[in-house]
Amino acid sequence: MNTAQYRALASRNILFLLLTSCLTFLIVGCEDPGVVGGGFTDTNTAVKVDTLMVNGIETESYNFYSGNLTYFSVGQFSDPLFGDMKATGLIRPQLISTSSEMADTANMKLRLVFNQDVIYGDSLHTAEFDIIELNQVWRGNAWNLKDEPQFDENATVASFTVEKEDSIEVDLSESWMQAYREFATSEAADRDSTYRINFPGLAIVPKSSGKIIPIDAQESDFIIENPESDTLQVSARDWAYSLDRANVSAAPSQTFKLHSTFEQVINFDLDLTRENIGSVNLSKVELVFYEDRSELDGSLSQMPPSTGRAPITSARLQLVEPSNIPIVLQTGSILSNANYDEEEGSYRFDITSFTNSVLIDGIPSELKFYVSLETNSGIIRSSLIHDEEAPAEKRPKIIVTYVQNQES
């Protein structure tokens, strides 16, 4: 069976799913883990709950795209669990049209809009940055997280600091503005391609360690102030960021690391056959992973109270061909999305409909399950998840709720 045939399984079982879902209203209560019963108007049926452990979890690491995403991150922070991180941003303005005026006495600024709700590090830290002219050809769509930006430390265009501001406008140097103006006022037929190759833009380089800040790429722009005519707002043509992690320790015992950047994801197989699940009258099937909240919180306990990691709201479950990794992690369809349960510290993937489908037709052997954090949006998020060696109540598991006929 190929992947396309598998994707059609659900539609062939719609009637079956409708019938089995009608049984859900009979449930009056159940406990997890173990096998429990419930009270019913029909005394010949009972609700049961089985718990199946997930084994064979493997981690995979990738150097994935980090350009032209929703955000790009800048800053430095030393995380006891996830290493010493340095995020350097890259940005280049669009080339204005030949009909737009740019005076030789114009002033040029860079306006950066920050997302202060997802700071990684000490939110009260005053972060320092230099804006430095890049000296390499690059494209946002082709930039990877571990690519190294090339620049001359002496080619500083501006400097700025950030504490809790939502945005900031930074005056760029006269020499850099004039270099941009040469391309902006050119009437050559190849001005655009020449600009792309010979005007690489700017690097935003952290100069202090304390926090990493996401920049909203769509809201940020360049501002050209003409003294005697209109002010121009110029959007970014390309943007990206690179992330260097140093002094990274192994994950604590009985855990594995996950990163929203795809620096680490997990894969595994699930046995969802009728022989293993044991019933076709399924009311609910959940795949559950538990965060090691104690280790995550404890690792920051010696830092200021204003220190934290970017919050994680969800995780993604996909069933894909490993040969299509990692691009499919970003672009492929999602089998299930699990919201983070703060009270339980868990991610619960609802795979009921999927399991009902594959009980009959099975899972194509060439496919594997993958779990990753959030979306790769340019915001750096990391977590620690209990593995199959953790205490039983924290191990990854499948929780199966089903209806059983007492007379069968």
C-alpha positions, 0 to 999 in steps of 0.5 A: 500500500502506498501513501496515497492509498493510506490517505484514502482509508479514512474516507472508506470508514466514515460510516464505521466511525459514525457508528462507533462514535455514537457509543461515546455518550455511554461513558460515565467515567474512567481512570487511567491507567488500567482497566475499569468498568462503567455503569450503563443503561445497557448492563451488557456493555462496559467501558474499558481503558487499556494502557500500552507503552510506546517503545523504540523512540529514536531522536534525529537532528537536522540543520533546517531552514531558518530564513523568511519565516514569520520571525527571526531571533537575535540575542544570546543566552546560556541555558544549563539544559540546552547550551550556550546559544547565540542567535545572529539575525540577517536582514536586507531591504527591498530595492525601491522602484526607480519611480521612488525618490531617494535624495542624496541627503536622505536619512535611513533607519531600521525599525525592528518590532519585537515579540516580548511575549516569547523571550528566551532568557531574562526578560529584564536584561538589557540586550546590546546589539551591533548592526554590521554590514554583511559581505556574502551572497545569501538568500532567505529561502536557502538559509539554514540554521547552522549557516555562519554569517560572514561580516567584518566586525569593523563594518558596524553600521549602528548599535542599539539596546533592547530591554522591554520595548515593543519596537525600536528605530535605529539610525543607519550610517551615512555610508551604508545609506549611500551604498543602498542609494546607488542601487536605488537610483540606478537605471540599469536593466540588471539593477535587481540581480546586481543588487541581490549579488552585490548588496548583501544587507545587514547582520544583527549581532548580539554583544551581551548575553542574557536573552534571545528576542524574536523579531517580527519580520512582517512588521519590521521595515526600513525607513527612508526619510527624504528631507523635502519629500515623502518618507518611504517605508521599505519592507525586508526582501530577505531575513534569516537567523543563525543559531550557534549552540555550544557546551551542550550537555546530554539530556538528563537520564530518562528524558530526550530533548525536543527543539522547535527548530528541528535540531532534535525531533523523535521518531517511532513505530506504533503497533495499532493492529487489532491484535495489539489494540484488542477491539474495534469498538474504540471510543477514544485513543490518545498518544501521550507524552509527558514533559519533565517539568521538574528538571526544566524548572530546576535548571533555571532556579539559580537565575533571576525570577524574570528568566524563562524559556519561550512558552510551548503551546503545542506539539505536532504528530506526523506520519511520513516517509523518512526519505522526505525528512526533514522538509516534510516536517515543515510542509507535510500534513499533520496527523494530530496536534496536541495542546500542552496541558499545563496542569498535567504537563503533557501532550495528548494526541487524539488518534481515535479516527486514525486508529479506527481506520488502520485497525482494518487496513494497517499502516504502510510499512514505509511510514514512521511517526514523528513528533516535533514542537510547535511550528518552525516559526523563527521562535526558539523553543525547547523542551525535555520529554520523559522517555520509555525508561521513565517511571511508568506514570510518565512514560510515553503511552497509548491510552485506549478507551473502548466499549466491550460487550460483557457477554462476549 
